[in-house]
Amino acid sequence: MAAAVRDLAQVNAELQEQKERADMVDFKMVTFSLGGKDYGVDIMNVKEIAKADKFTYVPNAASFVKGVYNLRGDIIPIIDFRIFFHLPQDKKDDGQENMLILHINDQVYGTIVDRIDKVVGLNHETIQPPHPIFGDINIKFISGVVEKQGDLYIILDVVRIFAQNKEDKGKAQAVAGDDGGFYVPPPPTQAEQSEEQQRAATDTALGFIKEGIAALRRFSVTPVNEAWLRRRFAEWSIGRTGEDLQLRGASDADEFLSSFHSPNTGIFWDDDYAAAVKSALPDLSSNNIQVWNIGCGKGYETFSFACILKRRYPDGHIKIWANDNDIMAISEAPNMVFDLDEVPEYYRSFMVKGKNGYSFNQAIKDSIVFEYHDILNENPLPDLDIILARDILSFLSEQDQNKLIACFGERLKSRGLVILGQNEEMSGEGWHSVSAGPVSAFLHNA
């Protein structure tokens, strides 16, 4: 009897030891669902989780490659696990896909799953080998199965899924490896590319640029600026290949956009530019000239334009509605005082000397109304003869660009003029270019 008691005590001790080992957490996994089943991946391979709805298409890629995605300046391939494993796909009402961003062998990949759940901690000894019964996914991609609080999780071997097969390099942007995994090889060199492949590679690189300047500087590529973008990309590509073509941060985005902005941004327009603007202004049928100046900033642009208008229409009654959403700049603009040396010759005849320096005369000041205003909100303006909106449209979303262009058409009189940024253009019915030199100008219903 004593021996039986000792054996029972030993069994209880062993059971307690097993329970304590099982309760000890030495493995954590991020859990998610695919096709109605629960899965997990080692948390050490998870960089972060994210949501996205727009990916850049990659030509010649495998069907499970959703495209590439700009993750804060890093361009990463996006793999749809549902397609890769031939599983049904949940429809998203908002179009936003759930992504696990994985870090595998110094490479970063985005993987699309149905739903991301939680982090689960467990003891690695509780993980059991996979069994062929889990037929939805090839057993070679499963590192184990585990039960936790009544839920059964299939643990994926993501290192093996993303296994690299060097012999397959150059076949496609993403291809299956010999073991059923896949990799995303570097693009072929120019010598290896056909003309069609070069075009596809250029379009892909250009897609990276578009995503980069949108994410880093809110620059939206549309018909307003696409011609400039392609010219700039051709310049940018000289001497650059592969990753060097990409924008790796805000400084690269600023360098890429450095040639976009119009002359004399944020300062008085110089004499040559003022003369070019004056020559682009049309004859007007009325002496009452109504002007909308969008994004006037501190007022340098507005004062410059007011003087040009006075020279072009000496008998005109000019009113400029100068708007900006920088309330400090708008509040300071009417009372600006200058040293005469910093004012171009073109404007000096419109200036008077005061106690603290030179300012514009009363006729110029009376012609301008500086107002704080967000251009995407309604603004009760009269019918307009001229709209001045340099480098404004390109930094709005495509939807807001279209909204503002429609507003221009509604506000302008027939043969009214829009002056855009040097590298912007108005396309579509009802607009006619009268651009000259650095001035991009368009007549409405000409």
Rosetta blueprint (number, residue, H / E / L):
1 M L
2 A H
3 A H
4 A H
5 V H
6 R H
7 D H
8 L H
9 A H
10 Q H
11 V H
12 N H
13 A H
14 E H
15 L H
16 Q H
17 E H
18 Q H
19 K H
20 E H
21 R H
22 A H
23 D H
24 M L
25 V L
26 D L
27 F E
28 K E
29 M E
30 V E
31 T E
32 F E
33 S E
34 L E
35 G L
36 G L
37 K E
38 D E
39 Y E
40 G E
41 V E
42 D E
43 I H
44 M H
45 N H
46 V E
47 K E
48 E E
49 I E
50 A E
51 K E
52 A E
53 D L
54 K L
55 F L
56 T E
57 Y L
58 V L
59 P L
60 N L
61 A L
62 A L
63 S L
64 F L
65 V E
66 K E
67 G E
68 V E
69 Y E
70 N E
71 L E
72 R L
73 G L
74 D E
75 I E
76 I E
77 P E
78 I E
79 I E
80 D E
81 F H
82 R H
83 I H
84 F H
85 F L
86 H L
87 L L
88 P L
89 Q L
90 D L
91 K L
92 K L
93 D L
94 D L
95 G L
96 Q L
97 E E
98 N E
99 M E
100 L E
101 I E
102 L E
103 H E
104 I E
105 N L
106 D L
107 Q E
108 V E
109 Y E
110 G E
111 T E
112 I E
113 V E
114 D L
115 R E
116 I E
117 D E
118 K E
119 V E
120 V E
121 G E
122 L E
123 N L
124 H H
125 E H
126 T H
127 I L
128 Q E
129 P L
130 P L
131 H L
132 P L
133 I L
134 F L
135 G L
136 D L
137 I L
138 N L
139 I H
140 K H
141 F H
142 I E
143 S E
144 G E
145 V E
146 V E
147 E E
148 K E
149 Q L
150 G L
151 D E
152 L E
153 Y E
154 I E
155 I E
156 L E
157 D L
158 V H
159 V H
160 R H
161 I H
162 F L
163 A L
164 Q L
165 N L
166 K H
167 E H
168 D H
169 K L
170 G L
171 K L
172 A L
173 Q L
174 A L
175 V E
176 A E
177 G L
178 D L
179 D L
180 G L
181 G L
182 F E
183 Y E
184 V L
185 P L
186 P L
187 P L
188 P L
189 T L
190 Q H
191 A H
192 E H
193 Q L
194 S L
195 E H
196 E H
197 Q H
198 Q H
199 R H
200 A H
201 A H
202 T H
203 D H
204 T H
205 A H
206 L H
207 G H
208 F H
209 I H
210 K H
211 E H
212 G H
213 I H
214 A H
215 A H
216 L H
217 R H
218 R L
219 F L
220 S L
221 V L
222 T L
223 P L
224 V L
225 N L
226 E H
227 A H
228 W H
229 L H
230 R H
231 R H
232 R H
233 F H
234 A H
235 E H
236 W H
237 S H
238 I L
239 G L
240 R L
241 T L
242 G H
243 E H
244 D H
245 L H
246 Q L
247 L L
248 R L
249 G L
250 A H
251 S H
252 D H
253 A H
254 D H
255 E H
256 F H
257 L H
258 S L
259 S L
260 F L
261 H L
262 S L
263 P L
264 N L
265 T L
266 G L
267 I L
268 F L
269 W L
270 D L
271 D H
272 D H
273 Y H
274 A H
275 A H
276 A H
277 V H
278 K H
279 S H
280 A H
281 L L
282 P L
283 D L
284 L L
285 S L
286 S L
287 N L
288 N E
289 I E
290 Q E
291 V E
292 W E
293 N E
294 I E
295 G L
296 C L
297 G L
298 K L
299 G L
300 Y H
301 E H
302 T H
303 F H
304 S H
305 F H
306 A H
307 C H
308 I H
309 L H
310 K H
311 R H
312 R H
313 Y L
314 P L
315 D L
316 G L
317 H E
318 I E
319 K E
320 I E
321 W E
322 A E
323 N E
324 D E
325 N L
326 D L
327 I H
328 M H
329 A H
330 I H
331 S H
332 E H
333 A H
334 P H
335 N H
336 M L
337 V L
338 F E
339 D L
340 L H
341 D H
342 E H
343 V L
344 P L
345 E H
346 Y H
347 Y H
348 R H
349 S H
350 F H
351 M E
352 V E
353 K E
354 G L
355 K L
356 N L
357 G L
358 Y E
359 S E
360 F E
361 N L
362 Q H
363 A H
364 I H
365 K H
366 D H
367 S L
368 I E
369 V E
370 F E
371 E E
372 Y E
373 H L
374 D L
375 I L
376 L L
377 N L
378 E L
379 N L
380 P L
381 L L
382 P L
383 D L
384 L E
385 D E
386 I E
387 I E
388 L E
389 A E
390 R L
391 D L
392 I L
393 L H
394 S H
395 F H
396 L L
397 S L
398 E H
399 Q H
400 D H
401 Q H
402 N H
403 K H
404 L H
405 I H
406 A H
407 C H
408 F H
409 G H
410 E H
411 R H
412 L E
413 K E
414 S E
415 R E
416 G E
417 L E
418 V E
419 I E
420 L E
421 G L
422 Q L
423 N L
424 E L
425 E L
426 M L
427 S L
428 G L
429 E L
430 G L
431 W E
432 H E
433 S E
434 V L
435 S L
436 A E
437 G L
438 P L
439 V E
440 S E
441 A E
442 F E
443 L E
444 H E
445 N L
446 A L
